[in-house]
Every structure is written in C-alpha cells, then in structure tokens.
Amino acid sequence: PDLLVLDWMVPAVSGIELCRRLRMRPETERLPIIMLTARGEESDRVRGLSTGADDYLVKPFSTPEFMARIKALLRRAKPEVLSSV
C-alpha cells in the first residue's frame, strides 16, 4: 500500500499495537500511517505519534482536512502516486 489509515480501537489488535509492529518490519517501516480515531486526549495523540504514526486525526473529522493530510503525507513519501488522489 501507499498509505495506511489505522483506527486505535479495532477488534483483536489495537491500532497502536499494529502501528508498532509495522514500524518494526523493514518492508513497512517507512509506510505513511495516519491514525484516525475517537481518542482525542493529548496523551493519546502523543502516544500515537510516538508509536510511529505520521499523523493523528480525531473523529469526527473534516473530509477536506483528511484529504489534505493524505496529500501532504504522499507528497513527501510517495510523490508518484499523488496524481491519483
């Protein structure tokens, strides 16, 4: 994938744990990750970013802002796919 959107509160494995695991694997350590979640406390945002998320967006969110964040990440990480977003 070019980018991954994770929710903190998913069944079985939390988005935080999944993010941590992805950052440990060489094939996904540079994959852009946006954490999209209802957990909006400052400590949650800090934990998400410290675990390896490149961006953190709290629900409810604005679709234009979400798309702008996706484009910003892709502009830096995968400029060749930006034209298809």
C-alpha positions as CSV (number, residue, x, y, z in Angstrom):
1,P,0.0,0.0,0.0
2,D,1.0,3.6,-0.5
3,L,-0.5,4.8,2.8
4,L,-2.3,3.2,5.8
5,V,-5.2,4.6,7.9
6,L,-5.4,3.0,11.3
7,D,-8.1,3.3,14.0
8,W,-6.8,2.9,17.5
9,M,-9.9,0.9,18.6
10,V,-10.1,-2.1,16.2
11,P,-11.1,-5.7,17.2
12,A,-8.4,-8.1,18.2
13,V,-5.2,-5.9,17.9
14,S,-5.3,-2.2,18.7
15,G,-4.2,0.2,16.0
16,I,-1.4,1.3,18.3
17,E,0.0,-2.2,18.5
18,L,-0.4,-2.7,14.8
19,C,1.5,0.5,14.1
20,R,4.3,-0.6,16.4
21,R,4.5,-3.9,14.6
22,L,4.6,-2.3,11.2
23,R,7.4,0.1,12.2
24,M,9.5,-2.9,13.3
25,R,9.3,-4.6,9.8
26,P,11.8,-3.5,7.2
27,E,9.2,-3.7,4.4
28,T,6.7,-1.4,6.2
29,E,8.9,0.8,8.4
30,R,8.6,3.8,6.0
31,L,4.9,3.3,5.2
32,P,3.0,6.5,5.8
33,I,0.5,5.9,8.6
34,I,-2.4,8.1,9.7
35,M,-4.1,7.3,13.0
36,L,-7.8,8.1,12.7
37,T,-9.6,7.6,16.0
38,A,-12.1,8.9,18.5
39,R,-9.3,9.0,21.2
40,G,-8.5,12.7,21.3
41,E,-6.8,13.4,24.6
42,E,-3.4,14.9,24.3
43,S,-1.8,11.8,25.9
44,D,-3.5,9.6,23.2
45,R,-2.2,11.9,20.4
46,V,1.3,11.9,21.8
47,R,1.2,8.1,22.2
48,G,0.0,7.5,18.7
49,L,2.7,9.8,17.2
50,S,5.4,8.3,19.5
51,T,4.4,4.8,18.4
52,G,5.1,5.7,14.8
53,A,2.0,7.3,13.3
54,D,3.0,10.1,10.9
55,D,-0.2,12.0,11.5
56,Y,-3.1,11.7,14.0
57,L,-6.7,12.8,13.3
58,V,-9.6,12.8,15.8
59,K,-13.1,11.7,14.9
60,P,-15.4,13.4,13.9
61,F,-13.2,14.9,11.2
62,S,-13.5,17.1,8.2
63,T,-13.2,15.2,4.9
64,P,-11.3,18.1,3.2
65,E,-8.8,18.2,6.1
66,F,-8.4,14.4,6.0
67,M,-7.7,14.5,2.2
68,A,-5.3,17.4,2.7
69,R,-3.4,15.4,5.3
70,I,-3.3,12.3,3.0
71,K,-1.9,14.5,0.2
72,A,0.7,16.1,2.4
73,L,2.0,12.7,3.5
74,L,2.0,11.3,0.0
75,R,3.8,14.5,-1.3
76,R,6.7,13.7,1.0
77,A,6.7,9.9,0.9
78,K,5.3,8.8,-2.5
79,P,5.0,11.8,-4.9
80,E,4.5,9.4,-7.8
81,V,1.0,8.4,-6.5
82,L,-0.2,11.9,-5.6
83,S,-1.8,12.5,-9.0
84,S,-4.3,9.6,-8.4
85,V,-5.6,11.0,-5.1
